[in-house]
Amino acid sequence: MFLHQLSLENYRNYETCQLTFRRPLNIFFGQNAQGKTNLLEAILLLAVAKSHRTPHHRQLIRWNEKSARVSGRITRLGRQWELALTLSDQGKVASVNRLEQERLSDFVGHLNVVMFAPEDVNLVKEGPSARRRFLDMEIAQISPNYLYDLTRYHRLLQQRNRFLKSMEAAQQTALLDTWDEQLSQFGVKILQKRRQFIRDLQQWASSLHRQFTQGREEMVLHYQMSIPLEEQTTFQEGVAAYFEALKSGRSQDLRRGTSLFGPHRDDLRIFINGKDVQLYGSQGQQRTAALSLKLAELELIRQEVGEYPLLLLDDVLSELDPQRQADLIASIRPEVQTFITTTHLDGLEGVNIEAADVFYVERGQVTPSG
């Protein structure tokens, strides 16, 4: 998988920007707040149609402009694709090879990326929402239907929550039954996809973690569900069990005025040598676990789609100690097109800068260096 060209129009602090990439390794350097992260964010946008920094796409549009556009030309499995995403107050419009897509889920998945940003270093010690977001963004790349199911689920959930806050909710149980039947369908699809993804991720993450810790630590991933489903449950059995669980918890939902059960309340728990690393792990163990998860994504996506995704490293080396820097740098290899941001090139010890295309970024302008 290779990104050949990236074009921005009225995106963040860029009025216009057109970049061509010829090498597997690409480095953006410059002072803080100049637009380096915006470039990686734009690449991520072409992959998942979402920013990792804000849920509000209006914030991605340049000040005083009505719309923004991000486009790119990629090679995937030997075939070239043109991807474009236009952002405006009316929403997002995605196109593939200049054909507008009816759904964003038809756009997502043409480009695959793994992004490692400073906030990802704290993935393990943050709250459940960060880990749910991690699961959702990664699964959507390898299973576009997952994004459609997730979008429908959250739309129904918002409607249900609004109704739970109303005075009529306790009396109109038939309406709640209708919502819960639909939520059960999409909820079970999400649960099954997440559980399978975690099972597959476990194989790669545990192997990498043993390697990073010289065999001293064993990592185990566990999907903590607010509506437990048996491992061998069929889809229809799962839907029936999910619906009954929602009915059983309905009195609590009505009392609180919100939905307390479902994928939006689940968590990915990470254990090191049998102990919950969020609760009992050192900062070093938490960061190593986060690194293992992120680099496991590279191998999992390669296994699922047939080639490595792009690797985006947003000034993350400065957040790691020398040993973890070395582990991360080892993942930078010719078959993985990699984009790195940094404030200083001398901070990239161990990176083969001679083999890279280097770009200097200042005030929304990008200039090839050397």
Short mmCIF file of the C-alpha atoms (twelve columns), coordinates in Angstrom:
data_MODEL
# 
_entry.id   MODEL 
# 
loop_
_atom_site.group_PDB 
_atom_site.id 
_atom_site.type_symbol 
_atom_site.label_atom_id 
_atom_site.label_alt_id 
_atom_site.label_comp_id 
_atom_site.label_asym_id 
_atom_site.label_seq_id 
_atom_site.Cartn_x 
_atom_site.Cartn_y 
_atom_site.Cartn_z 
_atom_site.pdbx_PDB_model_num 
ATOM 1   C CA . MET A 1   0.000   0.000   0.000  1 
ATOM 2   C CA . PHE A 2   1.476   3.327   -1.048 1 
ATOM 3   C CA . LEU A 3   0.344   6.956   -0.941 1 
ATOM 4   C CA . HIS A 4   1.699   8.738   -4.024 1 
ATOM 5   C CA . GLN A 5   0.028   12.150  -3.755 1 
ATOM 6   C CA . LEU A 6   -1.767  14.180  -1.095 1 
ATOM 7   C CA . SER A 7   -3.703  17.387  -1.839 1 
ATOM 8   C CA . LEU A 8   -5.347  19.770  0.638  1 
ATOM 9   C CA . GLU A 9   -7.688  22.683  0.036  1 
ATOM 10  C CA . ASN A 10  -8.736  24.940  2.924  1 
ATOM 11  C CA . TYR A 11  -7.853  22.221  5.393  1 
ATOM 12  C CA . ARG A 12  -6.888  23.408  8.890  1 
ATOM 13  C CA . ASN A 13  -4.085  25.957  8.357  1 
ATOM 14  C CA . TYR A 14  -3.505  24.962  4.718  1 
ATOM 15  C CA . GLU A 15  -5.004  27.086  1.946  1 
ATOM 16  C CA . THR A 16  -3.621  24.740  -0.690 1 
ATOM 17  C CA . CYS A 17  -1.010  22.014  -0.494 1 
ATOM 18  C CA . GLN A 18  0.064   19.374  -3.006 1 
ATOM 19  C CA . LEU A 19  2.640   16.784  -2.051 1 
ATOM 20  C CA . THR A 20  4.198   13.893  -3.963 1 
ATOM 21  C CA . PHE A 21  5.750   10.932  -2.143 1 
ATOM 22  C CA . ARG A 22  8.268   8.705   -3.870 1 
ATOM 23  C CA . ARG A 23  9.894   6.852   -0.988 1 
ATOM 24  C CA . PRO A 24  8.668   4.530   1.748  1 
ATOM 25  C CA . LEU A 25  10.007  6.849   4.467  1 
ATOM 26  C CA . ASN A 26  8.806   10.465  4.699  1 
ATOM 27  C CA . ILE A 27  9.649   12.966  7.427  1 
ATOM 28  C CA . PHE A 28  7.923   16.286  8.210  1 
ATOM 29  C CA . PHE A 29  9.939   18.541  10.503 1 
ATOM 30  C CA . GLY A 30  9.466   22.040  11.879 1 
ATOM 31  C CA . GLN A 31  8.471   23.899  15.016 1 
ATOM 32  C CA . ASN A 32  5.268   23.152  16.907 1 
ATOM 33  C CA . ALA A 33  1.894   24.498  15.672 1 
ATOM 34  C CA . GLN A 34  3.050   24.823  12.046 1 
ATOM 35  C CA . GLY A 35  0.844   22.097  10.514 1 
ATOM 36  C CA . LYS A 36  2.821   18.841  10.733 1 
ATOM 37  C CA . THR A 37  0.132   16.910  12.581 1 
ATOM 38  C CA . ASN A 38  -2.493  18.316  10.198 1 
ATOM 39  C CA . LEU A 39  -0.789  16.449  7.352  1 
ATOM 40  C CA . LEU A 40  -0.943  13.107  9.154  1 
ATOM 41  C CA . GLU A 41  -4.508  13.828  10.194 1 
ATOM 42  C CA . ALA A 42  -5.418  14.407  6.534  1 
ATOM 43  C CA . ILE A 43  -3.930  11.021  5.582  1 
ATOM 44  C CA . LEU A 44  -5.910  9.397   8.384  1 
ATOM 45  C CA . LEU A 45  -9.034  11.137  7.108  1 
ATOM 46  C CA . LEU A 46  -8.616  9.423   3.732  1 
ATOM 47  C CA . ALA A 47  -8.529  6.100   5.548  1 
ATOM 48  C CA . VAL A 48  -11.322 6.352   8.132  1 
ATOM 49  C CA . ALA A 49  -13.165 9.607   7.216  1 
ATOM 50  C CA . LYS A 50  -12.605 10.803  10.802 1 
ATOM 51  C CA . SER A 51  -10.081 12.868  12.701 1 
ATOM 52  C CA . HIS A 52  -8.284  11.421  15.705 1 
ATOM 53  C CA . ARG A 53  -8.397  14.840  17.387 1 
ATOM 54  C CA . THR A 54  -11.996 16.032  17.087 1 
ATOM 55  C CA . PRO A 55  -15.418 14.518  16.363 1 
ATOM 56  C CA . HIS A 56  -16.528 17.803  14.756 1 
ATOM 57  C CA . HIS A 57  -15.463 17.959  11.118 1 
ATOM 58  C CA . ARG A 58  -16.259 21.705  10.991 1 
ATOM 59  C CA . GLN A 59  -13.047 22.247  12.966 1 
ATOM 60  C CA . LEU A 60  -11.081 20.785  10.061 1 
ATOM 61  C CA . ILE A 61  -12.194 23.556  7.697  1 
ATOM 62  C CA . ARG A 62  -9.905  26.568  7.390  1 
ATOM 63  C CA . TRP A 63  -11.042 29.680  9.220  1 
ATOM 64  C CA . ASN A 64  -13.685 31.717  7.335  1 
ATOM 65  C CA . GLU A 65  -14.011 29.075  4.605  1 
ATOM 66  C CA . LYS A 66  -17.183 27.116  3.837  1 
ATOM 67  C CA . SER A 67  -15.623 23.814  2.862  1 
ATOM 68  C CA . ALA A 68  -12.411 21.814  2.810  1 
ATOM 69  C CA . ARG A 69  -11.176 19.026  0.558  1 
ATOM 70  C CA . VAL A 70  -8.619  16.284  1.093  1 
ATOM 71  C CA . SER A 71  -7.639  13.998  -1.775 1 
ATOM 72  C CA . GLY A 72  -4.983  11.417  -2.480 1 
ATOM 73  C CA . ARG A 73  -3.767  8.915   -5.036 1 
ATOM 74  C CA . ILE A 74  -2.834  5.504   -3.702 1 
ATOM 75  C CA . THR A 75  -1.778  2.061   -4.869 1 
ATOM 76  C CA . ARG A 76  -3.510  -0.835  -3.154 1 
ATOM 77  C CA . LEU A 77  -2.854  -4.446  -4.097 1 
ATOM 78  C CA . GLY A 78  -1.360  -3.307  -7.399 1 
ATOM 79  C CA . ARG A 79  -4.294  -1.096  -8.390 1 
ATOM 80  C CA . GLN A 80  -4.412  2.711   -8.296 1 
ATOM 81  C CA . TRP A 81  -7.222  4.607   -6.602 1 
ATOM 82  C CA . GLU A 82  -8.140  8.271   -6.297 1 
ATOM 83  C CA . LEU A 83  -9.744  9.117   -2.971 1 
ATOM 84  C CA . ALA A 84  -11.335 12.435  -2.016 1 
ATOM 85  C CA . LEU A 85  -13.309 13.746  0.938  1 
ATOM 86  C CA . THR A 86  -15.093 17.114  0.962  1 
ATOM 87  C CA . LEU A 87  -16.140 18.638  4.288  1 
ATOM 88  C CA . SER A 88  -18.800 21.324  4.730  1 
ATOM 89  C CA . ASP A 89  -21.645 22.365  7.006  1 
ATOM 90  C CA . GLN A 90  -23.808 19.922  5.045  1 
ATOM 91  C CA . GLY A 91  -21.582 17.019  6.071  1 
ATOM 92  C CA . LYS A 92  -19.012 14.824  4.334  1 
ATOM 93  C CA . VAL A 93  -19.000 13.832  0.669  1 
ATOM 94  C CA . ALA A 94  -16.648 10.997  -0.277 1 
ATOM 95  C CA . SER A 95  -15.592 9.874   -3.732 1 
ATOM 96  C CA . VAL A 96  -13.577 6.972   -5.080 1 
ATOM 97  C CA . ASN A 97  -12.112 7.324   -8.580 1 
ATOM 98  C CA . ARG A 98  -14.257 10.468  -8.922 1 
ATOM 99  C CA . LEU A 99  -17.473 8.568   -8.216 1 
ATOM 100 C CA . GLU A 100 -19.426 9.890   -5.227 1 
ATOM 101 C CA . GLN A 101 -20.116 7.217   -2.627 1 
ATOM 102 C CA . GLU A 102 -23.609 6.833   -1.198 1 
ATOM 103 C CA . ARG A 103 -22.284 5.888   2.242  1 
ATOM 104 C CA . LEU A 104 -19.056 6.695   4.066  1 
ATOM 105 C CA . SER A 105 -18.737 2.993   4.803  1 
ATOM 106 C CA . ASP A 106 -18.269 2.473   1.028  1 
ATOM 107 C CA . PHE A 107 -15.312 4.880   1.169  1 
ATOM 108 C CA . VAL A 108 -13.594 3.676   4.330  1 
ATOM 109 C CA . GLY A 109 -11.152 0.820   3.873  1 
ATOM 110 C CA . HIS A 110 -9.621  1.690   0.506  1 
ATOM 111 C CA . LEU A 111 -6.621  3.097   2.398  1 
ATOM 112 C CA . ASN A 112 -5.413  1.493   5.624  1 
ATOM 113 C CA . VAL A 113 -3.273  3.299   8.183  1 
ATOM 114 C CA . VAL A 114 -1.948  2.788   11.691 1 
ATOM 115 C CA . MET A 115 -1.449  6.050   13.544 1 
ATOM 116 C CA . PHE A 116 0.636   6.397   16.682 1 
ATOM 117 C CA . ALA A 117 0.218   9.826   18.288 1 
ATOM 118 C CA . PRO A 118 1.338   11.141  21.709 1 
ATOM 119 C CA . GLU A 119 -2.120  10.503  23.170 1 
ATOM 120 C CA . ASP A 120 -1.882  6.839   22.130 1 
ATOM 121 C CA . VAL A 121 0.992   6.374   24.585 1 
ATOM 122 C CA . ASN A 122 -1.666  6.784   27.286 1 
ATOM 123 C CA . LEU A 123 -4.181  4.476   25.584 1 
ATOM 124 C CA . VAL A 124 -3.897  1.907   28.367 1 
ATOM 125 C CA . LYS A 125 -4.282  4.244   31.327 1 
ATOM 126 C CA . GLU A 126 -7.084  6.404   29.886 1 
ATOM 127 C CA . GLY A 127 -10.787 5.646   30.310 1 
ATOM 128 C CA . PRO A 128 -12.842 3.068   28.381 1 
ATOM 129 C CA . SER A 129 -13.972 5.580   25.722 1 
ATOM 130 C CA . ALA A 130 -10.397 5.874   24.400 1 
ATOM 131 C CA . ARG A 131 -10.123 2.105   23.998 1 
ATOM 132 C CA . ARG A 132 -13.576 1.848   22.379 1 
ATOM 133 C CA . ARG A 133 -12.514 4.543   19.910 1 
ATOM 134 C CA . PHE A 134 -9.327  2.558   19.225 1 
ATOM 135 C CA . LEU A 135 -11.359 -0.583  18.499 1 
ATOM 136 C CA . ASP A 136 -13.901 1.200   16.317 1 
ATOM 137 C CA . MET A 137 -11.386 3.039   14.134 1 
ATOM 138 C CA . GLU A 138 -9.281  -0.040  13.505 1 
ATOM 139 C CA . ILE A 139 -12.139 -2.474  12.852 1 
ATOM 140 C CA . ALA A 140 -13.779 -0.012  10.431 1 
ATOM 141 C CA . GLN A 141 -10.671 -0.096  8.228  1 
ATOM 142 C CA . ILE A 142 -10.780 -3.845  7.675  1 
ATOM 143 C CA . SER A 143 -14.560 -4.260  7.863  1 
ATOM 144 C CA . PRO A 144 -16.372 -1.320  6.199  1 
ATOM 145 C CA . ASN A 145 -19.808 -2.745  7.123  1 
ATOM 146 C CA . TYR A 146 -18.789 -2.293  10.745 1 
ATOM 147 C CA . LEU A 147 -18.815 1.494   10.298 1 
ATOM 148 C CA . TYR A 148 -22.333 1.325   8.875  1 
ATOM 149 C CA . ASP A 149 -23.545 -0.827  11.779 1 
ATOM 150 C CA . LEU A 150 -21.827 1.428   14.316 1 
ATOM 151 C CA . THR A 151 -23.340 4.579   12.800 1 
ATOM 152 C CA . ARG A 152 -26.834 3.080   12.814 1 
ATOM 153 C CA . TYR A 153 -26.372 1.869   16.385 1 
ATOM 154 C CA . HIS A 154 -25.369 5.300   17.698 1 
ATOM 155 C CA . ARG A 155 -28.199 6.991   15.824 1 
ATOM 156 C CA . LEU A 156 -30.733 4.648   17.431 1 
ATOM 157 C CA . LEU A 157 -29.028 5.060   20.789 1 
ATOM 158 C CA . GLN A 158 -29.375 8.847   20.647 1 
ATOM 159 C CA . GLN A 159 -33.075 8.522   19.839 1 
ATOM 160 C CA . ARG A 160 -33.582 6.057   22.678 1 
ATOM 161 C CA . ASN A 161 -31.747 8.275   25.166 1 
ATOM 162 C CA . ARG A 162 -33.850 11.295  24.211 1 
ATOM 163 C CA . PHE A 163 -36.991 9.230   24.718 1 
ATOM 164 C CA . LEU A 164 -35.779 7.897   28.091 1 
ATOM 165 C CA . LYS A 165 -35.547 11.481  29.329 1 
ATOM 166 C CA . SER A 166 -39.144 12.213  28.318 1 
ATOM 167 C CA . MET A 167 -42.185 11.977  30.583 1 
ATOM 168 C CA . GLU A 168 -43.880 9.390   28.330 1 
ATOM 169 C CA . ALA A 169 -41.080 6.814   28.350 1 
ATOM 170 C CA . ALA A 170 -42.346 4.734   31.299 1 
ATOM 171 C CA . GLN A 171 -45.813 4.411   29.764 1 
ATOM 172 C CA . GLN A 172 -44.844 3.692   26.140 1 
ATOM 173 C CA . THR A 173 -42.979 0.430   26.526 1 
ATOM 174 C CA . ALA A 174 -44.030 -0.701  23.038 1 
ATOM 175 C CA . LEU A 175 -41.981 2.104   21.520 1 
ATOM 176 C CA . LEU A 176 -38.998 1.119   23.637 1 
ATOM 177 C CA . ASP A 177 -39.447 -2.469  22.440 1 
ATOM 178 C CA . THR A 178 -39.201 -1.251  18.836 1 
ATOM 179 C CA . TRP A 179 -35.965 0.623   19.517 1 
ATOM 180 C CA . ASP A 180 -34.524 -2.253  21.532 1 
ATOM 181 C CA . GLU A 181 -35.237 -4.763  18.764 1 
ATOM 182 C CA . GLN A 182 -33.231 -2.628  16.319 1 
ATOM 183 C CA . LEU A 183 -30.481 -1.899  18.849 1 
ATOM 184 C CA . SER A 184 -30.159 -5.612  19.485 1 
ATOM 185 C CA . GLN A 185 -29.545 -6.320  15.789 1 
ATOM 186 C CA . PHE A 186 -26.772 -3.745  15.423 1 
ATOM 187 C CA . GLY A 187 -25.422 -4.230  18.941 1 
ATOM 188 C CA . VAL A 188 -24.765 -7.934  18.423 1 
ATOM 189 C CA . LYS A 189 -23.025 -7.280  15.103 1 
ATOM 190 C CA . ILE A 190 -20.722 -4.792  16.850 1 
ATOM 191 C CA . LEU A 191 -20.033 -7.137  19.769 1 
ATOM 192 C CA . GLN A 192 -19.179 -10.044 17.487 1 
ATOM 193 C CA . LYS A 193 -16.858 -7.938  15.313 1 
ATOM 194 C CA . ARG A 194 -15.087 -6.492  18.339 1 
ATOM 195 C CA . ARG A 195 -14.635 -9.877  19.959 1 
ATOM 196 C CA . GLN A 196 -13.178 -11.387 16.773 1 
ATOM 197 C CA . PHE A 197 -10.873 -8.388  16.266 1 
ATOM 198 C CA . ILE A 198 -9.567  -8.641  19.831 1 
ATOM 199 C CA . ARG A 199 -9.022  -12.377 19.415 1 
ATOM 200 C CA . ASP A 200 -6.960  -11.772 16.261 1 
ATOM 201 C CA . LEU A 201 -5.118  -8.786  17.757 1 
ATOM 202 C CA . GLN A 202 -4.215  -10.884 20.801 1 
ATOM 203 C CA . GLN A 203 -2.081  -13.227 18.711 1 
ATOM 204 C CA . TRP A 204 0.120   -10.446 17.368 1 
ATOM 205 C CA . ALA A 205 0.149   -8.191  20.458 1 
ATOM 206 C CA . SER A 206 1.140   -10.940 22.885 1 
ATOM 207 C CA . SER A 207 3.968   -12.072 20.613 1 
ATOM 208 C CA . LEU A 208 5.292   -8.525  20.222 1 
ATOM 209 C CA . HIS A 209 4.979   -7.858  23.942 1 
ATOM 210 C CA . ARG A 210 7.015   -10.947 24.806 1 
ATOM 211 C CA . GLN A 211 9.644   -9.757  22.342 1 
ATOM 212 C CA . PHE A 212 9.719   -6.217  23.789 1 
ATOM 213 C CA . THR A 213 10.054  -7.527  27.367 1 
ATOM 214 C CA . GLN A 214 12.540  -10.313 26.557 1 
ATOM 215 C CA . GLY A 215 9.953   -12.902 27.538 1 
ATOM 216 C CA . ARG A 216 9.363   -11.536 31.037 1 
ATOM 217 C CA . GLU A 217 5.769   -10.447 30.490 1 
ATOM 218 C CA . GLU A 218 2.688   -12.084 29.001 1 
ATOM 219 C CA . MET A 219 -0.081  -9.851  27.622 1 
ATOM 220 C CA . VAL A 220 -3.707  -10.966 27.550 1 
ATOM 221 C CA . LEU A 221 -6.596  -8.936  26.071 1 
ATOM 222 C CA . HIS A 222 -10.123 -9.244  27.420 1 
ATOM 223 C CA . TYR A 223 -13.296 -7.716  26.026 1 
ATOM 224 C CA . GLN A 224 -15.422 -6.583  28.967 1 
ATOM 225 C CA . MET A 225 -19.071 -6.539  27.839 1 
ATOM 226 C CA . SER A 226 -21.935 -4.848  29.677 1 
ATOM 227 C CA . ILE A 227 -24.232 -7.391  27.983 1 
ATOM 228 C CA . PRO A 228 -22.314 -10.685 28.135 1 
ATOM 229 C CA . LEU A 229 -22.862 -13.087 25.247 1 
ATOM 230 C CA . GLU A 230 -21.657 -16.676 25.209 1 
ATOM 231 C CA . GLU A 231 -18.711 -17.290 22.903 1 
ATOM 232 C CA . GLN A 232 -20.539 -19.827 20.708 1 
ATOM 233 C CA . THR A 233 -23.812 -17.880 20.527 1 
ATOM 234 C CA . THR A 234 -25.337 -17.664 17.034 1 
ATOM 235 C CA . PHE A 235 -26.385 -14.270 15.721 1 
ATOM 236 C CA . GLN A 236 -30.098 -14.872 16.316 1 
ATOM 237 C CA . GLU A 237 -29.468 -16.281 19.791 1 
ATOM 238 C CA . GLY A 238 -27.317 -13.244 20.535 1 
ATOM 239 C CA . VAL A 239 -30.035 -10.845 19.373 1 
ATOM 240 C CA . ALA A 240 -32.621 -12.564 21.600 1 
ATOM 241 C CA . ALA A 241 -30.291 -12.503 24.623 1 
ATOM 242 C CA . TYR A 242 -29.334 -8.879  23.979 1 
ATOM 243 C CA . PHE A 243 -33.004 -7.841  23.736 1 
ATOM 244 C CA . GLU A 244 -33.836 -9.580  27.024 1 
ATOM 245 C CA . ALA A 245 -30.865 -7.888  28.698 1 
ATOM 246 C CA . LEU A 246 -32.105 -4.476  27.541 1 
ATOM 247 C CA . LYS A 247 -35.590 -5.255  28.886 1 
ATOM 248 C CA . SER A 248 -34.147 -6.408  32.203 1 
ATOM 249 C CA . GLY A 249 -32.149 -3.200  32.584 1 
ATOM 250 C CA . ARG A 250 -34.953 -0.921  31.413 1 
ATOM 251 C CA . SER A 251 -35.962 0.231   34.904 1 
ATOM 252 C CA . GLN A 252 -32.382 1.403   35.552 1 
ATOM 253 C CA . ASP A 253 -32.305 3.162   32.176 1 
ATOM 254 C CA . LEU A 254 -35.581 4.969   32.947 1 
ATOM 255 C CA . ARG A 255 -34.342 5.982   36.373 1 
ATOM 256 C CA . ARG A 256 -31.098 7.401   34.993 1 
ATOM 257 C CA . GLY A 257 -32.550 8.735   31.732 1 
ATOM 258 C CA . THR A 258 -29.868 7.064   29.612 1 
ATOM 259 C CA . SER A 259 -28.890 3.677   28.154 1 
ATOM 260 C CA . LEU A 260 -26.590 1.881   30.585 1 
ATOM 261 C CA . PHE A 261 -25.995 -1.325  28.631 1 
ATOM 262 C CA . GLY A 262 -24.491 -2.045  25.225 1 
ATOM 263 C CA . PRO A 263 -21.275 -1.678  23.188 1 
ATOM 264 C CA . HIS A 264 -21.098 2.025   24.094 1 
ATOM 265 C CA . ARG A 265 -20.391 0.927   27.693 1 
ATOM 266 C CA . ASP A 266 -17.869 -1.836  26.983 1 
ATOM 267 C CA . ASP A 267 -14.128 -1.817  27.513 1 
ATOM 268 C CA . LEU A 268 -10.937 -3.497  26.344 1 
ATOM 269 C CA . ARG A 269 -9.056  -4.705  29.420 1 
ATOM 270 C CA . ILE A 270 -5.337  -5.458  29.202 1 
ATOM 271 C CA . PHE A 271 -3.601  -7.842  31.586 1 
ATOM 272 C CA . ILE A 272 0.142   -8.284  32.094 1 
ATOM 273 C CA . ASN A 273 1.150   -11.453 33.923 1 
ATOM 274 C CA . GLY A 274 -2.410  -11.773 35.162 1 
ATOM 275 C CA . LYS A 275 -2.741  -8.203  36.504 1 
ATOM 276 C CA . ASP A 276 -4.842  -5.392  35.052 1 
ATOM 277 C CA . VAL A 277 -2.166  -3.077  33.677 1 
ATOM 278 C CA . GLN A 278 -4.400  0.001   33.887 1 
ATOM 279 C CA . LEU A 279 -4.820  -0.467  37.641 1 
ATOM 280 C CA . TYR A 280 -1.572  -2.121  38.680 1 
ATOM 281 C CA . GLY A 281 0.939   -1.563  35.882 1 
ATOM 282 C CA . SER A 282 3.821   0.875   35.977 1 
ATOM 283 C CA . GLN A 283 3.957   3.730   33.476 1 
ATOM 284 C CA . GLY A 284 6.615   1.789   31.586 1 
ATOM 285 C CA . GLN A 285 4.415   -1.310  31.392 1 
ATOM 286 C CA . GLN A 286 1.449   0.758   30.229 1 
ATOM 287 C CA . ARG A 287 3.487   2.359   27.455 1 
ATOM 288 C CA . THR A 288 4.943   -0.959  26.343 1 
ATOM 289 C CA . ALA A 289 1.430   -2.405  26.214 1 
ATOM 290 C CA . ALA A 290 0.251   0.537   24.087 1 
ATOM 291 C CA . LEU A 291 3.212   0.072   21.747 1 
ATOM 292 C CA . SER A 292 2.463   -3.645  21.441 1 
ATOM 293 C CA . LEU A 293 -1.167  -2.931  20.537 1 
ATOM 294 C CA . LYS A 294 -0.293  -0.341  17.911 1 
ATOM 295 C CA . LEU A 295 2.396   -2.390  16.194 1 
ATOM 296 C CA . ALA A 296 0.179   -5.484  16.322 1 
ATOM 297 C CA . GLU A 297 -2.240  -3.544  14.113 1 
ATOM 298 C CA . LEU A 298 0.365   -3.484  11.334 1 
ATOM 299 C CA . GLU A 299 0.524   -7.263  11.243 1 
ATOM 300 C CA . LEU A 300 -3.209  -7.780  11.693 1 
ATOM 301 C CA . ILE A 301 -4.113  -5.449  8.815  1 
ATOM 302 C CA . ARG A 302 -1.504  -7.131  6.600  1 
ATOM 303 C CA . GLN A 303 -3.090  -10.478 7.476  1 
ATOM 304 C CA . GLU A 304 -6.605  -9.225  6.700  1 
ATOM 305 C CA . VAL A 305 -6.045  -7.155  3.526  1 
ATOM 306 C CA . GLY A 306 -2.921  -8.725  2.044  1 
ATOM 307 C CA . GLU A 307 -0.401  -5.896  2.481  1 
ATOM 308 C CA . TYR A 308 0.927   -3.560  5.132  1 
ATOM 309 C CA . PRO A 309 -0.925  -0.331  5.940  1 
ATOM 310 C CA . LEU A 310 0.697   3.087   6.132  1 
ATOM 311 C CA . LEU A 311 2.366   3.908   9.467  1 
ATOM 312 C CA . LEU A 312 1.873   7.449   10.811 1 
ATOM 313 C CA . LEU A 313 4.127   8.482   13.710 1 
ATOM 314 C CA . ASP A 314 3.159   11.886  15.076 1 
ATOM 315 C CA . ASP A 315 6.062   13.155  17.208 1 
ATOM 316 C CA . VAL A 316 5.713   10.014  19.280 1 
ATOM 317 C CA . LEU A 317 9.398   9.115   19.568 1 
ATOM 318 C CA . SER A 318 9.922   11.966  22.044 1 
ATOM 319 C CA . GLU A 319 7.315   10.318  24.314 1 
ATOM 320 C CA . LEU A 320 9.219   7.026   24.557 1 
ATOM 321 C CA . ASP A 321 12.352  5.948   26.379 1 
ATOM 322 C CA . PRO A 322 15.357  4.763   24.303 1 
ATOM 323 C CA . GLN A 323 14.412  1.062   24.407 1 
ATOM 324 C CA . ARG A 324 10.828  1.665   23.267 1 
ATOM 325 C CA . GLN A 325 12.104  4.100   20.624 1 
ATOM 326 C CA . ALA A 326 14.307  1.309   19.279 1 
ATOM 327 C CA . ASP A 327 11.357  -1.114  19.245 1 
ATOM 328 C CA . LEU A 328 9.240   1.371   17.321 1 
ATOM 329 C CA . ILE A 329 12.010  2.285   14.868 1 
ATOM 330 C CA . ALA A 330 12.435  -1.423  14.090 1 
ATOM 331 C CA . SER A 331 8.927   -1.337  12.577 1 
ATOM 332 C CA . ILE A 332 10.097  1.239   9.999  1 
ATOM 333 C CA . ARG A 333 10.998  -0.906  7.022  1 
ATOM 334 C CA . PRO A 334 10.725  -0.636  3.222  1 
ATOM 335 C CA . GLU A 335 7.465   -2.584  2.929  1 
ATOM 336 C CA . VAL A 336 5.710   -0.169  5.335  1 
ATOM 337 C CA . GLN A 337 5.334   3.357   3.975  1 
ATOM 338 C CA . THR A 338 5.961   5.546   7.000  1 
ATOM 339 C CA . PHE A 339 5.307   9.212   7.768  1 
ATOM 340 C CA . ILE A 340 7.041   10.806  10.753 1 
ATOM 341 C CA . THR A 341 6.644   14.258  12.290 1 
ATOM 342 C CA . THR A 342 9.312   15.780  14.505 1 
ATOM 343 C CA . THR A 343 10.523  19.185  15.651 1 
ATOM 344 C CA . HIS A 344 14.193  18.338  15.022 1 
ATOM 345 C CA . LEU A 345 15.833  15.817  12.735 1 
ATOM 346 C CA . ASP A 346 18.546  15.121  15.292 1 
ATOM 347 C CA . GLY A 347 15.814  13.682  17.521 1 
ATOM 348 C CA . LEU A 348 15.414  10.750  15.124 1 
ATOM 349 C CA . GLU A 349 18.369  8.733   16.285 1 
ATOM 350 C CA . GLY A 350 18.301  5.316   14.652 1 
ATOM 351 C CA . VAL A 351 16.114  6.429   11.727 1 
ATOM 352 C CA . ASN A 352 17.796  6.208   8.312  1 
ATOM 353 C CA . ILE A 353 17.183  9.821   7.279  1 
ATOM 354 C CA . GLU A 354 19.331  9.365   4.160  1 
ATOM 355 C CA . ALA A 355 16.696  6.992   2.797  1 
ATOM 356 C CA . ALA A 356 13.844  9.434   3.468  1 
ATOM 357 C CA . ASP A 357 12.097  12.260  1.648  1 
ATOM 358 C CA . VAL A 358 12.281  15.155  4.103  1 
ATOM 359 C CA . PHE A 359 9.863   18.109  4.163  1 
ATOM 360 C CA . TYR A 360 10.109  21.321  6.168  1 
ATOM 361 C CA . VAL A 361 6.786   22.633  7.481  1 
ATOM 362 C CA . GLU A 362 6.244   26.274  8.460  1 
ATOM 363 C CA . ARG A 363 2.966   28.210  8.735  1 
ATOM 364 C CA . GLY A 364 1.012   25.896  6.512  1 
ATOM 365 C CA . GLN A 365 3.696   25.717  3.822  1 
ATOM 366 C CA . VAL A 366 5.569   22.491  3.032  1 
ATOM 367 C CA . THR A 367 8.963   22.624  1.356  1 
ATOM 368 C CA . PRO A 368 11.085  19.616  0.285  1 
ATOM 369 C CA . SER A 369 14.369  19.705  2.183  1 
ATOM 370 C CA . GLY A 370 17.641  18.600  0.670  1 
# 
